[in-house]
Amino acid sequence: MARFAVMTMTDAAASRVRDIMSANPDALGVRVGVKKGGCAGMEYTMSWADKIERFDEVVEQDGARVIVDPQAVLYLLGTEMDYK
């Protein structure tokens, strides 16, 4: 049975994540999380992922890897990452 993906990426987003990852070959992917702040009370964060933790969600598409912090899953569930 296929596992439900927390989020999806458009082709443009996957391409951009691959470009970002190529700038740091030691990174396992791009980590997405949330922190307190902003108008709605939460802000998204992005950083290099140097390891994958036990409860992280990993979204992979066309060579791009986004690692979703477990605390961000409920905020990102069902979203689509895009890049313009």
C-alpha beads as a LAMMPS data file, in Angstrom:
LAMMPS data file: protein, C-alpha beads

84 atoms
83 bonds

1 atom types
1 bond types

-500.0 500.0 xlo xhi
-500.0 500.0 ylo yhi
-500.0 500.0 zlo zhi

Masses

1 110.0

Atoms # bond

1 1 1 0.000 0.000 0.000
2 1 1 1.367 3.438 -0.949
3 1 1 2.050 5.852 1.880
4 1 1 0.231 9.207 1.832
5 1 1 2.612 12.102 1.140
6 1 1 2.416 15.005 3.573
7 1 1 2.946 17.422 0.699
8 1 1 3.655 17.415 -3.014
9 1 1 5.967 19.483 -5.210
10 1 1 5.360 20.962 -8.624
11 1 1 8.004 20.270 -11.255
12 1 1 9.295 23.841 -10.776
13 1 1 9.634 23.326 -7.005
14 1 1 11.398 19.983 -7.443
15 1 1 13.809 21.604 -9.891
16 1 1 14.546 24.447 -7.453
17 1 1 15.070 22.055 -4.533
18 1 1 17.510 20.040 -6.688
19 1 1 19.365 23.275 -7.511
20 1 1 19.523 24.198 -3.821
21 1 1 20.718 20.701 -2.897
22 1 1 23.477 20.850 -5.537
23 1 1 24.933 23.884 -3.725
24 1 1 25.566 21.690 -0.670
25 1 1 26.420 18.109 -1.716
26 1 1 26.693 17.029 1.943
27 1 1 23.039 17.897 2.631
28 1 1 20.512 15.072 2.638
29 1 1 17.802 17.501 1.536
30 1 1 15.984 20.670 2.456
31 1 1 14.304 20.681 5.878
32 1 1 10.957 22.472 6.197
33 1 1 9.602 23.392 9.605
34 1 1 7.521 25.965 11.438
35 1 1 8.202 28.429 14.240
36 1 1 6.132 30.968 16.141
37 1 1 5.769 34.359 14.476
38 1 1 4.119 36.081 11.529
39 1 1 0.557 37.374 11.146
40 1 1 -1.109 33.991 11.589
41 1 1 1.128 32.997 14.496
42 1 1 3.406 30.643 12.531
43 1 1 6.237 31.072 10.027
44 1 1 7.736 28.467 7.724
45 1 1 11.438 27.725 8.025
46 1 1 13.851 26.119 5.574
47 1 1 17.339 24.840 6.257
48 1 1 19.793 22.179 5.178
49 1 1 19.098 18.708 6.499
50 1 1 22.241 16.934 7.639
51 1 1 20.319 13.962 9.021
52 1 1 16.874 12.439 8.938
53 1 1 15.331 12.049 12.369
54 1 1 13.091 9.153 13.388
55 1 1 9.743 10.964 13.014
56 1 1 10.614 13.187 10.041
57 1 1 8.476 12.889 6.933
58 1 1 10.490 12.604 3.721
59 1 1 9.021 13.793 0.429
60 1 1 11.017 12.836 -2.665
61 1 1 10.282 13.729 -6.255
62 1 1 12.546 13.611 -9.310
63 1 1 15.742 13.708 -7.237
64 1 1 14.525 16.467 -4.913
65 1 1 14.184 15.662 -1.210
66 1 1 12.232 17.730 1.310
67 1 1 12.345 16.626 4.927
68 1 1 9.360 17.800 6.943
69 1 1 9.878 18.358 10.651
70 1 1 7.248 16.377 12.613
71 1 1 5.981 19.573 14.274
72 1 1 5.203 21.031 10.835
73 1 1 3.218 18.075 9.461
74 1 1 -0.201 19.345 10.564
75 1 1 0.499 22.755 8.993
76 1 1 1.689 21.282 5.698
77 1 1 -0.664 18.310 5.308
78 1 1 -2.083 18.312 1.797
79 1 1 -0.113 21.331 0.560
80 1 1 1.751 21.688 -2.705
81 1 1 5.159 23.367 -2.806
82 1 1 5.692 25.560 -5.856
83 1 1 8.435 27.858 -7.111
84 1 1 8.078 30.901 -9.339

Bonds

1 1 1 2
2 1 2 3
3 1 3 4
4 1 4 5
5 1 5 6
6 1 6 7
7 1 7 8
8 1 8 9
9 1 9 10
10 1 10 11
11 1 11 12
12 1 12 13
13 1 13 14
14 1 14 15
15 1 15 16
16 1 16 17
17 1 17 18
18 1 18 19
19 1 19 20
20 1 20 21
21 1 21 22
22 1 22 23
23 1 23 24
24 1 24 25
25 1 25 26
26 1 26 27
27 1 27 28
28 1 28 29
29 1 29 30
30 1 30 31
31 1 31 32
32 1 32 33
33 1 33 34
34 1 34 35
35 1 35 36
36 1 36 37
37 1 37 38
38 1 38 39
39 1 39 40
40 1 40 41
41 1 41 42
42 1 42 43
43 1 43 44
44 1 44 45
45 1 45 46
46 1 46 47
47 1 47 48
48 1 48 49
49 1 49 50
50 1 50 51
51 1 51 52
52 1 52 53
53 1 53 54
54 1 54 55
55 1 55 56
56 1 56 57
57 1 57 58
58 1 58 59
59 1 59 60
60 1 60 61
61 1 61 62
62 1 62 63
63 1 63 64
64 1 64 65
65 1 65 66
66 1 66 67
67 1 67 68
68 1 68 69
69 1 69 70
70 1 70 71
71 1 71 72
72 1 72 73
73 1 73 74
74 1 74 75
75 1 75 76
76 1 76 77
77 1 77 78
78 1 78 79
79 1 79 80
80 1 80 81
81 1 81 82
82 1 82 83
83 1 83 84
